[in-house]
Amino acid sequence: KRVARRKHSAELRAEVVDACRQPGASVAAIAQRNGLNANVVHRWLSQDGRVVGGAGAANSAVHRAAAVVSRPPIEFMSVQIPQPMLPPVPVPVPDIRLELRRGVAQVTVSWPMQAAGECGAWLREWLR
Protein backbone atom coordinates (compact mmCIF):
# COMPACT_ATOMS: atom_id res chain seq x y z
CA LYS A 1 0.00 0.00 0.00
CA ARG A 2 1.17 3.46 -0.78
CA VAL A 3 0.34 6.21 1.67
CA ALA A 4 -1.13 9.22 -0.01
CA ARG A 5 0.96 12.34 0.38
CA ARG A 6 -0.65 15.29 2.03
CA LYS A 7 -1.07 18.40 -0.05
CA HIS A 8 -0.48 21.69 1.75
CA SER A 9 -1.91 24.95 0.58
CA ALA A 10 0.28 27.73 -0.73
CA GLU A 11 -0.95 29.94 2.14
CA LEU A 12 0.22 27.41 4.78
CA ARG A 13 3.60 27.07 3.06
CA ALA A 14 4.01 30.86 2.92
CA GLU A 15 3.02 31.26 6.60
CA VAL A 16 5.43 28.54 7.75
CA VAL A 17 8.31 29.81 5.60
CA ASP A 18 7.76 33.40 6.80
CA ALA A 19 7.65 32.24 10.44
CA CYS A 20 10.93 30.37 9.94
CA ARG A 21 12.55 33.50 8.50
CA GLN A 22 12.07 35.44 11.74
CA PRO A 23 15.22 35.96 13.86
CA GLY A 24 15.59 33.27 16.50
CA ALA A 25 12.88 31.09 14.99
CA SER A 26 13.13 27.33 15.47
CA VAL A 27 12.20 25.37 12.35
CA ALA A 28 11.48 22.27 14.43
CA ALA A 29 9.16 24.16 16.80
CA ILE A 30 7.28 25.86 13.94
CA ALA A 31 6.92 22.53 12.11
CA GLN A 32 5.60 20.81 15.22
CA ARG A 33 3.17 23.66 15.93
CA ASN A 34 1.72 23.25 12.44
CA GLY A 35 1.64 19.44 12.51
CA LEU A 36 4.43 19.12 9.94
CA ASN A 37 7.67 17.20 9.74
CA ALA A 38 10.71 19.48 10.14
CA ASN A 39 12.32 17.91 7.05
CA VAL A 40 9.34 19.04 4.94
CA VAL A 41 9.71 22.59 6.25
CA HIS A 42 13.45 22.54 5.52
CA ARG A 43 12.68 21.44 1.96
CA TRP A 44 10.21 24.32 1.60
CA LEU A 45 12.85 26.73 2.87
CA SER A 46 15.48 25.50 0.41
CA GLN A 47 12.95 25.66 -2.44
CA ASP A 48 12.12 29.23 -1.41
CA GLY A 49 15.79 30.13 -1.92
CA ARG A 50 16.02 33.00 0.58
CA VAL A 51 18.46 33.05 3.52
CA VAL A 52 16.99 31.39 6.61
CA GLY A 53 16.86 33.54 9.76
CA GLY A 54 15.97 30.85 12.28
CA ALA A 55 18.40 29.52 14.86
CA GLY A 56 17.61 25.87 14.10
CA ALA A 57 17.72 26.20 10.33
CA ALA A 58 20.65 25.50 8.03
CA ASN A 59 22.23 28.95 7.81
CA SER A 60 24.30 30.11 4.87
CA ALA A 61 27.73 31.71 5.22
CA VAL A 62 26.21 35.07 4.27
CA HIS A 63 23.67 34.87 7.08
CA ARG A 64 26.29 33.81 9.63
CA ALA A 65 28.57 36.69 8.63
CA ALA A 66 25.68 39.15 8.89
CA ALA A 67 24.78 37.80 12.33
CA VAL A 68 28.34 38.31 13.56
CA VAL A 69 28.46 41.89 12.27
CA SER A 70 25.10 42.80 13.81
CA ARG A 71 26.06 41.71 17.34
CA PRO A 72 27.27 44.41 19.72
CA PRO A 73 30.98 44.13 20.53
CA ILE A 74 31.91 42.27 23.69
CA GLU A 75 33.71 44.36 26.27
CA PHE A 76 35.60 42.99 29.22
CA MET A 77 35.63 44.82 32.50
CA SER A 78 38.13 44.40 35.29
CA VAL A 79 36.50 43.63 38.63
CA GLN A 80 38.28 43.87 41.95
CA ILE A 81 37.12 41.15 44.34
CA PRO A 82 37.91 41.92 47.96
CA GLN A 83 39.89 39.24 49.73
CA PRO A 84 38.22 37.84 52.85
CA MET A 85 39.88 38.82 56.10
CA LEU A 86 41.22 35.56 57.47
CA PRO A 87 43.38 35.26 60.55
CA PRO A 88 47.01 34.65 59.69
CA VAL A 89 47.85 30.97 59.56
CA PRO A 90 50.95 30.18 61.58
CA VAL A 91 53.60 28.66 59.36
CA PRO A 92 55.28 25.75 61.06
CA VAL A 93 58.97 26.40 61.53
CA PRO A 94 61.09 23.36 60.77
CA ASP A 95 63.35 21.98 63.44
CA ILE A 96 67.13 21.88 63.19
CA ARG A 97 68.07 18.29 62.47
CA LEU A 98 71.60 17.06 63.04
CA GLU A 99 72.97 13.58 62.30
CA LEU A 100 76.26 13.16 64.09
CA ARG A 101 78.71 10.24 63.87
CA ARG A 102 81.73 9.64 65.99
CA GLY A 103 83.36 6.30 65.41
CA VAL A 104 80.64 3.67 65.42
CA ALA A 105 78.25 5.86 67.42
CA GLN A 106 75.56 7.79 65.56
CA VAL A 107 73.27 10.41 67.10
CA THR A 108 70.33 12.25 65.51
CA VAL A 109 69.34 15.49 67.22
CA SER A 110 66.22 17.58 66.52
CA TRP A 111 66.36 21.08 67.94
CA PRO A 112 63.69 23.82 67.70
CA MET A 113 64.59 26.56 65.22
CA GLN A 114 63.68 29.25 67.78
CA ALA A 115 66.58 28.05 69.94
CA ALA A 116 69.22 28.03 67.19
CA GLY A 117 71.72 29.90 69.38
CA GLU A 118 71.57 27.28 72.12
CA CYS A 119 71.89 24.54 69.48
CA GLY A 120 75.08 26.17 68.18
CA ALA A 121 76.51 26.44 71.70
CA TRP A 122 75.65 22.79 72.45
CA LEU A 123 77.19 21.62 69.15
CA ARG A 124 80.35 23.61 69.82
CA GLU A 125 80.72 21.94 73.23
CA TRP A 126 79.98 18.49 71.84
CA LEU A 127 82.59 18.79 69.09
CA ARG A 128 85.44 19.68 71.50
C-alpha positions in Angstrom: 0.0 0.0 0.0 1.2 3.5 -0.8 0.3 6.2 1.7 -1.1 9.2 0.0 1.0 12.3 0.4 -0.6 15.3 2.0 -1.1 18.4 0.0 -0.5 21.7 1.8 -1.9 24.9 0.6 0.3 27.7 -0.7 -1.0 29.9 2.1 0.2 27.4 4.8 3.6 27.1 3.1 4.0 30.9 2.9 3.0 31.3 6.6 5.4 28.5 7.7 8.3 29.8 5.6 7.8 33.4 6.8 7.6 32.2 10.4 10.9 30.4 9.9 12.5 33.5 8.5 12.1 35.4 11.7 15.2 36.0 13.9 15.6 33.3 16.5 12.9 31.1 15.0 13.1 27.3 15.5 12.2 25.4 12.3 11.5 22.3 14.4 9.2 24.2 16.8 7.3 25.9 13.9 6.9 22.5 12.1 5.6 20.8 15.2 3.2 23.7 15.9 1.7 23.3 12.4 1.6 19.4 12.5 4.4 19.1 9.9 7.7 17.2 9.7 10.7 19.5 10.1 12.3 17.9 7.1 9.3 19.0 4.9 9.7 22.6 6.3 13.5 22.5 5.5 12.7 21.4 2.0 10.2 24.3 1.6 12.9 26.7 2.9 15.5 25.5 0.4 12.9 25.7 -2.4 12.1 29.2 -1.4 15.8 30.1 -1.9 16.0 33.0 0.6 18.5 33.1 3.5 17.0 31.4 6.6 16.9 33.5 9.8 16.0 30.9 12.3 18.4 29.5 14.9 17.6 25.9 14.1 17.7 26.2 10.3 20.6 25.5 8.0 22.2 28.9 7.8 24.3 30.1 4.9 27.7 31.7 5.2 26.2 35.1 4.3 23.7 34.9 7.1 26.3 33.8 9.6 28.6 36.7 8.6 25.7 39.2 8.9 24.8 37.8 12.3 28.3 38.3 13.6 28.5 41.9 12.3 25.1 42.8 13.8 26.1 41.7 17.3 27.3 44.4 19.7 31.0 44.1 20.5 31.9 42.3 23.7 33.7 44.4 26.3 35.6 43.0 29.2 35.6 44.8 32.5 38.1 44.4 35.3 36.5 43.6 38.6 38.3 43.9 42.0 37.1 41.1 44.3 37.9 41.9 48.0 39.9 39.2 49.7 38.2 37.8 52.8 39.9 38.8 56.1 41.2 35.6 57.5 43.4 35.3 60.5 47.0 34.6 59.7 47.8 31.0 59.6 51.0 30.2 61.6 53.6 28.7 59.4 55.3 25.7 61.1 59.0 26.4 61.5 61.1 23.4 60.8 63.4 22.0 63.4 67.1 21.9 63.2 68.1 18.3 62.5 71.6 17.1 63.0 73.0 13.6 62.3 76.3 13.2 64.1 78.7 10.2 63.9 81.7 9.6 66.0 83.4 6.3 65.4 80.6 3.7 65.4 78.3 5.9 67.4 75.6 7.8 65.6 73.3 10.4 67.1 70.3 12.2 65.5 69.3 15.5 67.2 66.2 17.6 66.5 66.4 21.1 67.9 63.7 23.8 67.7 64.6 26.6 65.2 63.7 29.3 67.8 66.6 28.1 69.9 69.2 28.0 67.2 71.7 29.9 69.4 71.6 27.3 72.1 71.9 24.5 69.5 75.1 26.2 68.2 76.5 26.4 71.7 75.6 22.8 72.4 77.2 21.6 69.1 80.3 23.6 69.8 80.7 21.9 73.2 80.0 18.5 71.8 82.6 18.8 69.1 85.4 19.7 71.5 
